[in-house]
Amino acid sequence: MKTEILLPTEENYEKCGQLIRSGQLVAFPTETVYGLGANALDLDAVGKVYAAKGRPSDNPLIVHIASPDDIGKVALYVPDKAKAVIEKFMPGSVTVVMPKRPEIPDCVTGGLNTVAVRIPSHPVALRFLQACRVPVCAPSANTSTRPSPTCAMHVYDDLNGKIAAILDGGNCDVGVESTVIDFVGARPRLLRAGGTPVEELEKVTGPICREVKSDRPLCPGMKYKHYAPAAKVTVVLPGGDQQQKAAALYDSLTAQGKKTVILALSEHIGQYADRQTIDVGKNSREYAHNLFAALRLCDKREYDAAIAEGVDESGYGLSVMNRVCKSAGGDVI
């Protein structure tokens, strides 16, 4: 299969919409990361998503729609607290979990009776979804376990020859996936930290439960190893001796002959002297934006090991730590 890279023109929007309706896969930009889109009502197309990514079939997919008016096509009803989030934060980098309509196939929801719904704010994504004229299920457009794609070339590197087209909308603004909140129970539950800080959501929902235990994945990113480059990642937790620990580990790894790099905040770069570093930004928000590109750069430069500075888990820091710790497979010091 030849994978086309298409610019966002009216002709190409209609072309991509037709591809989706005919059961093909199209990668498209959102404000968070690039998504791998398929017709959510087409079982064969959904199966192609799992096959292209090498993704476990019990890992639910998020259904993307173009307007709040379309929610009733995928969700059985909208819980009251979810209505406030939809009104204030959609379109945006939030996904709402609600009871699903029977028309939504079990293969989309991982066999659950709920559906995860998102309305992206990226103008290219919205025009693409309008052209599709069907609900579009879309995980991140990368090979499963790899860092999520934040530009069209990241998608091409992973999925060239496996999907019909990539709609190129440039670099993603947010850089990490959406925040996922489950509104089915009595109290909202955080299933995945992401592009909208939980503290902002709590201003309209009240307290959100952050401790969710389940023997099956309730949304993307809960169960399986994610976001990992080929390099072995270690996270150094924040604290007064963070840079000293990172430098000592760097020196130990390089002494073993391993090509190593440190992912560091801008203000700390100078403390690492002549050690190899990648600047992830001035704060947690910039770190979130730059993280996946930095992890992919580790592969491009063929590093054997990457040491990532951890950050405080407030605001965007929660999504940073969620992603970077998963990329490390839990190797945290």
NORURHU-V529054 format. One record per residue. N is the residue number from 1. SS is DSSP state (A for helix, B for strand, O for the rest). PSI is psi in whole degrees, -180 to 180 (none if undefined). Layout:
# NORURHU-V529054
n = {N/N}
ss = {SS/SS}
psi = {PSI/PSI}
This chain:
# NORURHU-V529054
n = {1/2/3/4/5/6/7/8/9/10/11/12/13/14/15/16/17/18/19/20/21/22/23/24/25/26/27/28/29/30/31/32/33/34/35/36/37/38/39/40/41/42/43/44/45/46/47/48/49/50/51/52/53/54/55/56/57/58/59/60/61/62/63/64/65/66/67/68/69/70/71/72/73/74/75/76/77/78/79/80/81/82/83/84/85/86/87/88/89/90/91/92/93/94/95/96/97/98/99/100/101/102/103/104/105/106/107/108/109/110/111/112/113/114/115/116/117/118/119/120/121/122/123/124/125/126/127/128/129/130/131/132/133/134/135/136/137/138/139/140/141/142/143/144/145/146/147/148/149/150/151/152/153/154/155/156/157/158/159/160/161/162/163/164/165/166/167/168/169/170/171/172/173/174/175/176/177/178/179/180/181/182/183/184/185/186/187/188/189/190/191/192/193/194/195/196/197/198/199/200/201/202/203/204/205/206/207/208/209/210/211/212/213/214/215/216/217/218/219/220/221/222/223/224/225/226/227/228/229/230/231/232/233/234/235/236/237/238/239/240/241/242/243/244/245/246/247/248/249/250/251/252/253/254/255/256/257/258/259/260/261/262/263/264/265/266/267/268/269/270/271/272/273/274/275/276/277/278/279/280/281/282/283/284/285/286/287/288/289/290/291/292/293/294/295/296/297/298/299/300/301/302/303/304/305/306/307/308/309/310/311/312/313/314/315/316/317/318/319/320/321/322/323/324/325/326/327/328/329/330/331/332/333}
ss = {O/O/O/B/B/B/B/O/O/A/A/A/A/A/A/A/A/A/A/A/A/O/O/O/O/B/B/B/O/O/O/O/O/O/B/B/B/B/B/O/O/O/A/A/A/A/A/A/A/A/A/A/A/O/O/O/O/O/O/O/O/B/B/B/O/O/O/A/A/A/A/A/A/O/B/O/O/O/O/A/A/A/A/A/A/A/A/A/A/O/O/O/O/B/B/B/B/B/B/B/O/O/O/O/O/A/A/A/A/O/O/O/O/B/B/B/B/B/O/O/O/O/A/A/A/A/A/A/A/A/A/A/O/O/O/B/B/B/B/B/O/O/O/O/O/O/O/O/O/O/O/A/A/A/A/A/A/A/A/O/O/O/O/O/B/B/B/B/O/O/O/O/O/O/O/O/O/O/B/B/B/B/O/O/O/O/O/O/B/B/B/B/O/O/O/O/O/A/A/A/A/A/A/A/A/O/O/O/B/O/O/O/O/O/O/O/O/O/O/O/O/O/O/O/O/O/O/O/O/O/O/B/B/B/B/B/O/O/O/O/O/A/A/A/A/A/A/A/A/A/A/A/A/A/A/O/O/O/O/B/B/B/B/B/O/A/A/A/A/A/A/A/O/O/O/O/B/B/B/O/O/O/O/A/A/A/A/A/A/A/A/A/A/A/A/A/A/A/A/A/O/O/O/O/B/B/B/B/B/O/O/O/O/O/O/O/A/A/A/A/A/A/A/A/A/A/A/O/O/O/O/B/O}
psi = {134/128/117/141/119/138/154/79/163/-41/-42/-31/-47/-37/-45/-38/-42/-40/-44/-47/-23/6/10/171/136/127/140/153/146/176/-19/-75/174/139/154/102/143/157/115/-13/0/106/-41/-41/-41/-40/-34/-33/-50/-39/-44/-38/-21/40/137/139/-8/7/108/156/150/134/124/134/166/-16/150/-25/-19/-6/-40/-14/-18/-28/141/-42/167/113/151/-47/-28/-33/-41/-39/-44/-42/-39/-34/-2/133/149/-174/50/139/133/127/125/166/138/154/152/-21/-21/119/149/-28/-21/-36/9/27/2/161/18/161/139/125/136/145/102/157/-10/127/-34/-42/-45/-42/-39/-48/-36/-40/-27/-39/19/156/141/116/140/109/-178/146/63/165/138/138/-15/161/141/151/133/7/166/-35/-31/-42/-47/-41/-36/-37/9/129/-7/-16/162/-41/158/121/113/107/20/-163/147/140/-44/-52/-13/160/172/156/132/123/130/120/15/-37/-172/-30/134/144/135/115/-28/126/150/-143/-13/119/141/-36/-34/-41/-37/-18/-24/-20/-19/-169/137/129/126/-14/102/122/132/146/5/151/128/-14/169/143/1/-34/-42/159/137/162/18/129/178/-31/147/121/136/135/131/117/153/150/174/-27/22/-49/-36/-42/-43/-42/-41/-42/-40/-49/-38/-44/-41/-32/-25/3/14/128/118/151/153/125/111/151/152/-43/-14/-11/-45/-25/-13/7/-125/12/150/131/159/124/118/3/177/-19/-179/-35/-44/-36/-47/-43/-37/-11/-53/-38/-38/-42/-39/-33/-33/-41/-42/-37/3/45/143/-31/145/131/119/128/131/163/166/141/39/154/-131/-15/-30/-43/-35/-50/-35/-48/-47/-35/-36/-37/-27/-3/29/6/92/134/none}
